[in-house]
Amino acid sequence: MTDGWRFSLKGSPRFYDDILRIIESDPGAEVYFGEALTYERGAAVALWRVRAGVFAWLPPLYDWWADQERIEPVRFTFHLYIPPELKYAALDLRDHSAAEVEAFIKRTAPRI
């Protein structure tokens, strides 16, 4: 990956492999570092550090997410982190559309 943006997502460890597959199904995006289970302030989370030049994977992520919440009785979310601030989330993806998240990343994330 030589052109794009760098950012992180955090979410439920239960869905680590699904999210990894969704992101990496797009040839213009890659997870360059991931943790299937880590702890943040006492809560279990999964971490995906992403480099993306395109965001065709975002709508499928939202579609998959909606399907999971129809299947399971538990609501969950993903948080977006923009380096160098990795302690506090920049966005809760639940509050924004895929297009809004893409625009925010392009406006605020560091270029690679």
DAQUITA-V647226 format. One line per field, one symbol per residue. phi: phi as a letter, one per 30 degrees, with the letter a starting at -180 (. if undefined). psi: psi as a letter, one per 30 degrees, with the letter a starting at -180 (. if undefined). burial: 1 if it has 24 or more other ideal C-beta (glycine too) atoms within 12 Angstrom, else 0. Layout:
phi = ???
psi = ???
burial = ???
This chain:
phi = .cblbcabbbaddecedddedddddcdcbbcdabbdabbbhicdbcbbcbcbcbbdddeddddeeddddddcdcdbbbccbcdddcdbddbcdddbdedddedddddcdddc
psi = jfkalkllkkakffgeeeeeeeeffjfglkjfklkfjlkjhfkkllkjkkkkflhffeeeeeeeeeeefeelgkkllkkkkjkfjgekkekjffglleeeeeeeefeflkl.
burial = 0001111111111011011101110100111001000000000011111111101011001101100100000001111111000000111010000100110110001000
